[in-house]
Structure formats: C-alpha cells, structure tokens
Amino acid sequence: MVRRDRNPMVPRGARWPAACSGVDSCECLDILDVSMEARIGGYRVMEAIGRGGFGEVVAAVHDVLGREVAIKVLHPKWCDDDDSIRRFVAEARAVTAVRHPSIIEVVDFGRLDDGRYYYVMERLRGETLRARLRARGRLPIADAAPILRAIAAALDAAHDAGIVHRDVKPENVFLHVGPEGEVAKLIDFGLAKHMGPTAQAPTQSGVIIGTPAYMAPEQCRGGAVDARCDTYAFGVVTYEVLTGSVPHAGDDAIATLLAHVHDEVEPPSERCAEVPPRLDPILAELLAKPPAARPERLVPVVDRLCDASASPAPHVSPHRWRRVVGAVALGVGSAALIAVGATRESSASLPPIAAAPAPTPAPIIAPDAGVMAEDAPVAIRREVDVAPARHTTPPRRASVTPEDIEDPYAR
C-alpha cells in the first residue's frame, strides 16, 4: 500500500486502495470509518471521490434535507494563489450562470475556517463518455444522437449566456443515470471564459489553454477565442464518437497543435466505413479552419446529422434494373442495324475509287546517340520546394489541463 499525505477533509481511519475501478487517472479514497466530525458547512462527509491537480472532491449528505451532493474543495497549496482562487470562483460562477438540464448544477458556495473555498454540486452517478468510448470503440449514430444532442444543447445555452467552455472533450461529458434514464451532462468548467460585458481581461496573447486533441486552430495559436472554439471541439468529439478516433493525433502536443492549424481533416466516411458519406460535409462545417465558416448553433447540426443518417440511399429495384438494361440493349441493337444498312446503301451508290500509287519509301535515318525518339518513355522528376509552415509567433508550450479523470468532479 502506498502512503500519501493525509487528506485533511477525510477523517482518520481511511485508507488508499491499490486500484479504483471505474475511475481513470485519479487518486480515490475508500472510506472505511466515517466520523461525524467530518463536516463542510451543513453537510456531513460520507466518502472521498477523488483528487485532481486543482482540488479535492468528497461525497456528502445534507444534515436536514438528506440530499446527496458532491463538494469540490480548493487544494490547500492554491489557497495563497490569487489566480487559482479567481479561477476556482469563476468556475462556480460559470456553471451557475447557465441553468440547463445537461449542465452540472452548482447549489452552494462557501469558505472553510482554514481559508479554503468550496462549492457544492449535484451528485452524478454513471460514467464519462470517455469510458463509454473506451469500452465500445465507437458509437453508431442511433446511440450517439441523444448524447450529441444533449452536449449541443448545453453548449448553445452556455454560449447564449456568454460562457465559453474551452475544454469540450469526452472526459468532460458525464453520462448520468438518474430516475428518468441516462442523461448526458457537460461538466468541468475550470477553463470556462465569460464573454459578456462583465468579462475579465482576455487571456494573454500567446498563451495556449486547452486539451491539444480538441483545440480549434485559433486556440492552438494562442489567439483570442470565442464560442466558435467550442463548436470546433464539438466537431472533434462528434468525429471521435462516430469513427472511434480523433481527426488529428500527432506524436506530441506540439505536433497535434500544428496539425489542427495546417492539416486537412480526413472525411469520416474514409476513416470509418460504417459512417455514411452523407455526414462528411456536415462534419466538415464543424471542423472548418476559419471560425466564420463554422455553424452558429449546434442543435440544428445534430438534427442534420440524424436526418442525413436516416435518409436511405438511392435504391433501384431489380425488376426496374432489368427493364432499364433491356431497353438500353434494344436501343443499341436497333441503332447498329440501322447503321449497317445505311453503310451498305451508300457504298452501292458510290463510284469505284481508283487505286493510289504506292508511296516511295523514305530513307531510314537512325537518330544520333544524343537524340531520343519522341515516343520513348521519359522519367520526369519534378523538383518541389517544400517550405516549412511559417509562424509569426513560435508556438509556446501548451498549458495542459489538470490530469484527466473518470470522476466528474475531481478536476
């Protein structure tokens, strides 16, 4: 058993398990002895869900209402960092600014006696879209449509409220199983940006923020971003859900960023034979390099994907094919007979043609050793000057988001 620093939010007696099934890349606690002294405000801590690079998450229950919640607490090492506190508060505000059933709900916010901030969220149960794709590889459009439509509706609502998520990816889509069945929810607004009149100063030019495999070209350059970077990321997620792979995956983060900026996207129907070619132009709109070429709303795009998938391919019955082939064959045969008759008729009415004298053969002149015959095969090598892509500003190191986890709160 590996010993780690004790979580001050977890009572003594807890132990770290060797493995945590269902949660990827996170450190989870298995609480064996929960003390009534472990409290956060009016909530009693039940168990620790996980820990990320930015905060810790515990499951708790309200003393009076009995409602189960998840509480994210800012990590102690960030309590003296103004930027981290500002980002933590901004994350909670971004979520509460958008009221939508497909966005995780934040119900409370506070500060502990030791100075750590926390906010309270609804408790989700299920798995992430990443876990679903890892298990199944890809999803057919019939299974993917409800998930994609929920994400699209959540992003449209966030954009209407002036919120840009900036980190849309399968890890941040949680497939919550509730009383009404499975519902996809957009989570982790840790990189969210407010674009309204009260927005903070824009991100410093040249700073790259996001997950490389899902970043828009303008985001890869470290330039100004808006809601259209979420549109591009949604296109990458859709591409991955339908084909089982992302459109661009370089050997490292920098190579992936450059691919988003310069490389064309392989049509999804060529990447995966199960994807109908009718979906290619729709995905191409989402993944357009210029932001202005991307659609403004995402829900109509999902509707178009579903309609295109449901439209049957043009079909001709076998009986109709027989009639068509027979008619063509009859027409060709008739035309051939008419042409033969006309040729005989015309040749019978024409006078005989006198034979022309045989031409005198011209002397054969062998070409010199330095002369090449006209019809001889010639190998032509075209010299192409391939210049590397120019960048006005050298790309800086990408700021990678906190370590991906399968739990929806430990970020």
Contacts in CASP RR format, 6 or more apart in sequence:
PFRMAT RR
TARGET T0000
AUTHOR 0000-0000-0000
METHOD contacts of the structure
MODEL  1
MVRRDRNPMVPRGARWPAACSGVDSCECLDILDVSMEARIGGYRVMEAIG
RGGFGEVVAAVHDVLGREVAIKVLHPKWCDDDDSIRRFVAEARAVTAVRH
PSIIEVVDFGRLDDGRYYYVMERLRGETLRARLRARGRLPIADAAPILRA
IAAALDAAHDAGIVHRDVKPENVFLHVGPEGEVAKLIDFGLAKHMGPTAQ
APTQSGVIIGTPAYMAPEQCRGGAVDARCDTYAFGVVTYEVLTGSVPHAG
DDAIATLLAHVHDEVEPPSERCAEVPPRLDPILAELLAKPPAARPERLVP
VVDRLCDASASPAPHVSPHRWRRVVGAVALGVGSAALIAVGATRESSASL
PPIAAAPAPTPAPIIAPDAGVMAEDAPVAIRREVDVAPARHTTPPRRASV
TPEDIEDPYAR
1 15 0 8 1.000
1 16 0 8 1.000
1 18 0 8 1.000
2 16 0 8 1.000
3 16 0 8 1.000
4 16 0 8 1.000
4 27 0 8 1.000
6 12 0 8 1.000
7 14 0 8 1.000
7 29 0 8 1.000
7 48 0 8 1.000
7 51 0 8 1.000
7 56 0 8 1.000
8 76 0 8 1.000
8 114 0 8 1.000
9 38 0 8 1.000
9 40 0 8 1.000
9 45 0 8 1.000
9 48 0 8 1.000
9 56 0 8 1.000
9 58 0 8 1.000
9 73 0 8 1.000
10 29 0 8 1.000
10 31 0 8 1.000
10 38 0 8 1.000
10 45 0 8 1.000
10 48 0 8 1.000
10 58 0 8 1.000
11 31 0 8 1.000
11 33 0 8 1.000
11 34 0 8 1.000
11 35 0 8 1.000
11 37 0 8 1.000
11 38 0 8 1.000
11 45 0 8 1.000
12 33 0 8 1.000
12 35 0 8 1.000
13 32 0 8 1.000
13 33 0 8 1.000
14 29 0 8 1.000
14 30 0 8 1.000
14 31 0 8 1.000
14 32 0 8 1.000
14 33 0 8 1.000
14 48 0 8 1.000
15 29 0 8 1.000
15 30 0 8 1.000
15 32 0 8 1.000
16 27 0 8 1.000
16 29 0 8 1.000
16 30 0 8 1.000
17 28 0 8 1.000
17 29 0 8 1.000
17 30 0 8 1.000
20 26 0 8 1.000
20 27 0 8 1.000
20 28 0 8 1.000
20 30 0 8 1.000
22 127 0 8 1.000
22 131 0 8 1.000
22 406 0 8 1.000
23 50 0 8 1.000
23 405 0 8 1.000
23 406 0 8 1.000
23 407 0 8 1.000
23 410 0 8 1.000
24 130 0 8 1.000
24 131 0 8 1.000
24 404 0 8 1.000
24 405 0 8 1.000
24 406 0 8 1.000
25 403 0 8 1.000
25 404 0 8 1.000
25 405 0 8 1.000
25 406 0 8 1.000
26 50 0 8 1.000
26 51 0 8 1.000
26 52 0 8 1.000
26 403 0 8 1.000
26 405 0 8 1.000
26 406 0 8 1.000
26 407 0 8 1.000
26 410 0 8 1.000
27 50 0 8 1.000
27 51 0 8 1.000
27 52 0 8 1.000
28 48 0 8 1.000
28 49 0 8 1.000
28 50 0 8 1.000
28 407 0 8 1.000
29 47 0 8 1.000
29 48 0 8 1.000
29 50 0 8 1.000
30 47 0 8 1.000
31 46 0 8 1.000
31 47 0 8 1.000
31 48 0 8 1.000
34 45 0 8 1.000
34 46 0 8 1.000
34 47 0 8 1.000
36 44 0 8 1.000
38 44 0 8 1.000
38 45 0 8 1.000
39 45 0 8 1.000
40 58 0 8 1.000
40 60 0 8 1.000
40 71 0 8 1.000
40 73 0 8 1.000
40 112 0 8 1.000
40 118 0 8 1.000
41 110 0 8 1.000
42 62 0 8 1.000
42 63 0 8 1.000
43 60 0 8 1.000
43 61 0 8 1.000
43 62 0 8 1.000
43 63 0 8 1.000
43 69 0 8 1.000
43 71 0 8 1.000
43 120 0 8 1.000
44 60 0 8 1.000
44 61 0 8 1.000
44 63 0 8 1.000
45 58 0 8 1.000
45 59 0 8 1.000
45 60 0 8 1.000
45 71 0 8 1.000
46 58 0 8 1.000
46 59 0 8 1.000
46 60 0 8 1.000
46 61 0 8 1.000
46 68 0 8 1.000
47 58 0 8 1.000
47 59 0 8 1.000
48 56 0 8 1.000
48 57 0 8 1.000
48 58 0 8 1.000
48 59 0 8 1.000
49 57 0 8 1.000
49 58 0 8 1.000
49 59 0 8 1.000
49 70 0 8 1.000
49 407 0 8 1.000
49 409 0 8 1.000
49 410 0 8 1.000
50 56 0 8 1.000
50 57 0 8 1.000
50 58 0 8 1.000
50 405 0 8 1.000
50 407 0 8 1.000
50 409 0 8 1.000
50 410 0 8 1.000
51 57 0 8 1.000
51 75 0 8 1.000
51 410 0 8 1.000
52 75 0 8 1.000
52 402 0 8 1.000
52 403 0 8 1.000
52 405 0 8 1.000
52 410 0 8 1.000
52 411 0 8 1.000
53 75 0 8 1.000
53 402 0 8 1.000
53 403 0 8 1.000
53 411 0 8 1.000
54 74 0 8 1.000
54 75 0 8 1.000
54 78 0 8 1.000
54 84 0 8 1.000
54 87 0 8 1.000
54 88 0 8 1.000
54 190 0 8 1.000
54 402 0 8 1.000
54 411 0 8 1.000
55 72 0 8 1.000
55 73 0 8 1.000
55 74 0 8 1.000
55 75 0 8 1.000
55 78 0 8 1.000
55 410 0 8 1.000
55 411 0 8 1.000
56 72 0 8 1.000
56 73 0 8 1.000
56 75 0 8 1.000
56 410 0 8 1.000
57 70 0 8 1.000
57 71 0 8 1.000
57 72 0 8 1.000
57 73 0 8 1.000
57 407 0 8 1.000
57 409 0 8 1.000
57 410 0 8 1.000
58 70 0 8 1.000
58 71 0 8 1.000
58 73 0 8 1.000
59 68 0 8 1.000
59 69 0 8 1.000
59 70 0 8 1.000
59 71 0 8 1.000
59 123 0 8 1.000
60 68 0 8 1.000
60 69 0 8 1.000
60 70 0 8 1.000
60 71 0 8 1.000
60 120 0 8 1.000
61 67 0 8 1.000
61 68 0 8 1.000
61 69 0 8 1.000
62 69 0 8 1.000
68 123 0 8 1.000
69 107 0 8 1.000
69 120 0 8 1.000
69 121 0 8 1.000
69 122 0 8 1.000
69 123 0 8 1.000
70 120 0 8 1.000
70 121 0 8 1.000
70 122 0 8 1.000
70 123 0 8 1.000
70 124 0 8 1.000
70 408 0 8 1.000
70 409 0 8 1.000
71 118 0 8 1.000
71 119 0 8 1.000
71 120 0 8 1.000
71 121 0 8 1.000
72 118 0 8 1.000
72 119 0 8 1.000
72 121 0 8 1.000
72 409 0 8 1.000
72 411 0 8 1.000
73 112 0 8 1.000
73 116 0 8 1.000
73 117 0 8 1.000
73 118 0 8 1.000
74 84 0 8 1.000
74 85 0 8 1.000
74 88 0 8 1.000
74 116 0 8 1.000
74 117 0 8 1.000
74 118 0 8 1.000
76 114 0 8 1.000
76 116 0 8 1.000
78 84 0 8 1.000
78 85 0 8 1.000
78 88 0 8 1.000
79 85 0 8 1.000
79 114 0 8 1.000
79 115 0 8 1.000
79 116 0 8 1.000
79 117 0 8 1.000
85 117 0 8 1.000
86 200 0 8 1.000
87 190 0 8 1.000
88 117 0 8 1.000
89 109 0 8 1.000
89 117 0 8 1.000
90 190 0 8 1.000
90 192 0 8 1.000
90 194 0 8 1.000
90 200 0 8 1.000
91 119 0 8 1.000
91 189 0 8 1.000
91 190 0 8 1.000
91 192 0 8 1.000
92 106 0 8 1.000
92 109 0 8 1.000
92 119 0 8 1.000
93 194 0 8 1.000
94 158 0 8 1.000
94 163 0 8 1.000
94 189 0 8 1.000
94 190 0 8 1.000
94 192 0 8 1.000
94 194 0 8 1.000
95 103 0 8 1.000
95 104 0 8 1.000
95 105 0 8 1.000
95 106 0 8 1.000
95 121 0 8 1.000
95 189 0 8 1.000
95 192 0 8 1.000
96 106 0 8 1.000
97 161 0 8 1.000
97 162 0 8 1.000
97 163 0 8 1.000
97 194 0 8 1.000
98 154 0 8 1.000
98 157 0 8 1.000
98 158 0 8 1.000
98 161 0 8 1.000
98 163 0 8 1.000
99 157 0 8 1.000
100 153 0 8 1.000
100 154 0 8 1.000
100 157 0 8 1.000
100 158 0 8 1.000
101 183 0 8 1.000
101 185 0 8 1.000
102 150 0 8 1.000
102 151 0 8 1.000
102 153 0 8 1.000
102 154 0 8 1.000
102 157 0 8 1.000
102 183 0 8 1.000
102 184 0 8 1.000
102 185 0 8 1.000
102 186 0 8 1.000
103 154 0 8 1.000
103 157 0 8 1.000
103 158 0 8 1.000
103 185 0 8 1.000
103 186 0 8 1.000
103 187 0 8 1.000
104 121 0 8 1.000
104 122 0 8 1.000
104 124 0 8 1.000
104 174 0 8 1.000
104 185 0 8 1.000
104 186 0 8 1.000
104 187 0 8 1.000
104 408 0 8 1.000
105 121 0 8 1.000
105 122 0 8 1.000
106 119 0 8 1.000
106 120 0 8 1.000
106 121 0 8 1.000
107 120 0 8 1.000
107 121 0 8 1.000
107 122 0 8 1.000
108 119 0 8 1.000
108 120 0 8 1.000
109 117 0 8 1.000
109 118 0 8 1.000
109 119 0 8 1.000
109 120 0 8 1.000
110 117 0 8 1.000
110 118 0 8 1.000
110 119 0 8 1.000
111 117 0 8 1.000
111 118 0 8 1.000
112 118 0 8 1.000
121 409 0 8 1.000
124 174 0 8 1.000
124 176 0 8 1.000
124 185 0 8 1.000
124 187 0 8 1.000
124 408 0 8 1.000
124 409 0 8 1.000
125 176 0 8 1.000
125 177 0 8 1.000
125 178 0 8 1.000
126 174 0 8 1.000
126 175 0 8 1.000
126 176 0 8 1.000
126 177 0 8 1.000
127 174 0 8 1.000
127 175 0 8 1.000
127 406 0 8 1.000
128 170 0 8 1.000
128 171 0 8 1.000
128 172 0 8 1.000
128 173 0 8 1.000
128 174 0 8 1.000
128 175 0 8 1.000
128 406 0 8 1.000
128 408 0 8 1.000
129 147 0 8 1.000
129 170 0 8 1.000
129 171 0 8 1.000
129 173 0 8 1.000
129 174 0 8 1.000
129 175 0 8 1.000
129 184 0 8 1.000
129 237 0 8 1.000
129 241 0 8 1.000
130 169 0 8 1.000
130 170 0 8 1.000
130 171 0 8 1.000
130 173 0 8 1.000
130 404 0 8 1.000
130 406 0 8 1.000
131 406 0 8 1.000
132 139 0 8 1.000
132 170 0 8 1.000
132 175 0 8 1.000
133 139 0 8 1.000
133 170 0 8 1.000
133 240 0 8 1.000
133 241 0 8 1.000
133 244 0 8 1.000
137 244 0 8 1.000
138 240 0 8 1.000
138 241 0 8 1.000
138 242 0 8 1.000
138 243 0 8 1.000
138 244 0 8 1.000
138 272 0 8 1.000
138 274 0 8 1.000
139 147 0 8 1.000
139 241 0 8 1.000
139 242 0 8 1.000
140 274 0 8 1.000
141 242 0 8 1.000
141 279 0 8 1.000
141 305 0 8 1.000
141 306 0 8 1.000
141 309 0 8 1.000
142 309 0 8 1.000
144 238 0 8 1.000
144 241 0 8 1.000
144 242 0 8 1.000
145 302 0 8 1.000
145 305 0 8 1.000
145 306 0 8 1.000
146 182 0 8 1.000
146 184 0 8 1.000
147 173 0 8 1.000
147 175 0 8 1.000
147 184 0 8 1.000
147 241 0 8 1.000
148 237 0 8 1.000
148 238 0 8 1.000
148 241 0 8 1.000
148 302 0 8 1.000
148 305 0 8 1.000
149 299 0 8 1.000
149 302 0 8 1.000
149 303 0 8 1.000
150 183 0 8 1.000
150 184 0 8 1.000
150 185 0 8 1.000
151 168 0 8 1.000
151 173 0 8 1.000
151 184 0 8 1.000
151 186 0 8 1.000
151 234 0 8 1.000
151 237 0 8 1.000
151 298 0 8 1.000
152 234 0 8 1.000
152 298 0 8 1.000
152 299 0 8 1.000
152 301 0 8 1.000
152 302 0 8 1.000
153 298 0 8 1.000
153 299 0 8 1.000
154 185 0 8 1.000
154 186 0 8 1.000
155 165 0 8 1.000
155 168 0 8 1.000
155 186 0 8 1.000
155 227 0 8 1.000
155 230 0 8 1.000
155 231 0 8 1.000
155 234 0 8 1.000
155 298 0 8 1.000
156 297 0 8 1.000
156 298 0 8 1.000
156 299 0 8 1.000
158 164 0 8 1.000
158 165 0 8 1.000
158 186 0 8 1.000
158 192 0 8 1.000
158 230 0 8 1.000
159 227 0 8 1.000
159 230 0 8 1.000
162 194 0 8 1.000
162 195 0 8 1.000
162 196 0 8 1.000
162 227 0 8 1.000
163 189 0 8 1.000
163 192 0 8 1.000
163 193 0 8 1.000
163 194 0 8 1.000
163 195 0 8 1.000
164 192 0 8 1.000
164 193 0 8 1.000
164 194 0 8 1.000
164 195 0 8 1.000
164 225 0 8 1.000
164 226 0 8 1.000
164 227 0 8 1.000
164 229 0 8 1.000
164 230 0 8 1.000
165 172 0 8 1.000
165 186 0 8 1.000
165 189 0 8 1.000
165 191 0 8 1.000
165 192 0 8 1.000
165 230 0 8 1.000
165 233 0 8 1.000
166 191 0 8 1.000
166 192 0 8 1.000
166 193 0 8 1.000
166 209 0 8 1.000
166 210 0 8 1.000
166 219 0 8 1.000
166 225 0 8 1.000
166 229 0 8 1.000
166 230 0 8 1.000
167 188 0 8 1.000
167 190 0 8 1.000
167 191 0 8 1.000
167 210 0 8 1.000
167 211 0 8 1.000
167 214 0 8 1.000
167 233 0 8 1.000
167 401 0 8 1.000
168 186 0 8 1.000
168 214 0 8 1.000
168 230 0 8 1.000
168 233 0 8 1.000
168 234 0 8 1.000
168 237 0 8 1.000
169 211 0 8 1.000
169 213 0 8 1.000
169 214 0 8 1.000
169 233 0 8 1.000
169 236 0 8 1.000
169 237 0 8 1.000
170 237 0 8 1.000
170 240 0 8 1.000
170 241 0 8 1.000
171 188 0 8 1.000
171 404 0 8 1.000
171 405 0 8 1.000
171 406 0 8 1.000
172 186 0 8 1.000
172 187 0 8 1.000
172 188 0 8 1.000
173 184 0 8 1.000
173 185 0 8 1.000
173 186 0 8 1.000
173 187 0 8 1.000
173 237 0 8 1.000
174 184 0 8 1.000
174 185 0 8 1.000
174 187 0 8 1.000
174 408 0 8 1.000
175 182 0 8 1.000
175 183 0 8 1.000
175 184 0 8 1.000
175 185 0 8 1.000
176 182 0 8 1.000
176 183 0 8 1.000
176 184 0 8 1.000
176 185 0 8 1.000
185 408 0 8 1.000
187 408 0 8 1.000
187 409 0 8 1.000
188 408 0 8 1.000
188 411 0 8 1.000
190 411 0 8 1.000
191 209 0 8 1.000
191 210 0 8 1.000
191 401 0 8 1.000
193 199 0 8 1.000
193 200 0 8 1.000
193 203 0 8 1.000
193 225 0 8 1.000
194 200 0 8 1.000
195 226 0 8 1.000
195 227 0 8 1.000
202 224 0 8 1.000
203 209 0 8 1.000
203 222 0 8 1.000
203 223 0 8 1.000
203 224 0 8 1.000
203 225 0 8 1.000
205 222 0 8 1.000
205 223 0 8 1.000
205 224 0 8 1.000
206 221 0 8 1.000
206 222 0 8 1.000
206 223 0 8 1.000
206 393 0 8 1.000
206 396 0 8 1.000
207 222 0 8 1.000
207 396 0 8 1.000
207 399 0 8 1.000
208 215 0 8 1.000
208 219 0 8 1.000
208 220 0 8 1.000
208 221 0 8 1.000
208 222 0 8 1.000
208 257 0 8 1.000
208 395 0 8 1.000
208 396 0 8 1.000
208 397 0 8 1.000
208 398 0 8 1.000
208 399 0 8 1.000
209 219 0 8 1.000
209 222 0 8 1.000
209 399 0 8 1.000
209 401 0 8 1.000
210 219 0 8 1.000
210 398 0 8 1.000
210 399 0 8 1.000
210 400 0 8 1.000
210 401 0 8 1.000
211 400 0 8 1.000
211 401 0 8 1.000
212 220 0 8 1.000
212 253 0 8 1.000
212 256 0 8 1.000
212 257 0 8 1.000
212 260 0 8 1.000
212 398 0 8 1.000
212 400 0 8 1.000
213 236 0 8 1.000
213 246 0 8 1.000
213 248 0 8 1.000
213 249 0 8 1.000
213 256 0 8 1.000
214 233 0 8 1.000
214 236 0 8 1.000
214 237 0 8 1.000
214 246 0 8 1.000
215 229 0 8 1.000
215 232 0 8 1.000
215 233 0 8 1.000
215 257 0 8 1.000
215 260 0 8 1.000
216 225 0 8 1.000
216 228 0 8 1.000
216 229 0 8 1.000
216 231 0 8 1.000
216 232 0 8 1.000
216 233 0 8 1.000
216 260 0 8 1.000
216 291 0 8 1.000
217 232 0 8 1.000
217 260 0 8 1.000
217 261 0 8 1.000
217 289 0 8 1.000
218 224 0 8 1.000
218 225 0 8 1.000
218 229 0 8 1.000
218 291 0 8 1.000
219 225 0 8 1.000
219 229 0 8 1.000
219 232 0 8 1.000
220 257 0 8 1.000
220 258 0 8 1.000
220 260 0 8 1.000
220 261 0 8 1.000
220 395 0 8 1.000
221 261 0 8 1.000
221 393 0 8 1.000
221 395 0 8 1.000
222 396 0 8 1.000
226 291 0 8 1.000
228 291 0 8 1.000
228 292 0 8 1.000
228 294 0 8 1.000
229 291 0 8 1.000
231 286 0 8 1.000
231 294 0 8 1.000
231 295 0 8 1.000
231 298 0 8 1.000
232 286 0 8 1.000
232 287 0 8 1.000
232 288 0 8 1.000
232 291 0 8 1.000
232 294 0 8 1.000
234 286 0 8 1.000
234 298 0 8 1.000
235 283 0 8 1.000
235 286 0 8 1.000
235 287 0 8 1.000
236 246 0 8 1.000
236 247 0 8 1.000
236 287 0 8 1.000
238 283 0 8 1.000
238 286 0 8 1.000
238 305 0 8 1.000
239 246 0 8 1.000
239 247 0 8 1.000
239 265 0 8 1.000
239 268 0 8 1.000
239 283 0 8 1.000
239 287 0 8 1.000
240 246 0 8 1.000
242 268 0 8 1.000
242 272 0 8 1.000
242 275 0 8 1.000
242 279 0 8 1.000
242 283 0 8 1.000
243 268 0 8 1.000
243 271 0 8 1.000
243 272 0 8 1.000
243 275 0 8 1.000
244 272 0 8 1.000
245 271 0 8 1.000
247 265 0 8 1.000
247 266 0 8 1.000
247 271 0 8 1.000
247 287 0 8 1.000
248 256 0 8 1.000
248 259 0 8 1.000
248 260 0 8 1.000
248 263 0 8 1.000
248 265 0 8 1.000
249 256 0 8 1.000
249 259 0 8 1.000
250 256 0 8 1.000
250 259 0 8 1.000
253 397 0 8 1.000
253 398 0 8 1.000
253 400 0 8 1.000
254 395 0 8 1.000
254 397 0 8 1.000
254 398 0 8 1.000
257 395 0 8 1.000
257 398 0 8 1.000
258 389 0 8 1.000
258 395 0 8 1.000
261 289 0 8 1.000
261 389 0 8 1.000
262 389 0 8 1.000
265 283 0 8 1.000
265 284 0 8 1.000
265 287 0 8 1.000
267 277 0 8 1.000
267 280 0 8 1.000
267 283 0 8 1.000
267 284 0 8 1.000
268 275 0 8 1.000
268 279 0 8 1.000
268 280 0 8 1.000
268 283 0 8 1.000
269 275 0 8 1.000
269 276 0 8 1.000
269 277 0 8 1.000
269 279 0 8 1.000
269 280 0 8 1.000
276 308 0 8 1.000
276 309 0 8 1.000
276 313 0 8 1.000
278 308 0 8 1.000
278 309 0 8 1.000
278 311 0 8 1.000
279 305 0 8 1.000
279 308 0 8 1.000
279 309 0 8 1.000
282 301 0 8 1.000
282 304 0 8 1.000
282 305 0 8 1.000
282 308 0 8 1.000
285 293 0 8 1.000
285 294 0 8 1.000
285 295 0 8 1.000
285 301 0 8 1.000
286 294 0 8 1.000
286 295 0 8 1.000
286 301 0 8 1.000
288 294 0 8 1.000
295 301 0 8 1.000
316 324 0 8 1.000
367 373 0 8 1.000
372 378 0 8 1.000
401 411 0 8 1.000
402 411 0 8 1.000
405 411 0 8 1.000
END
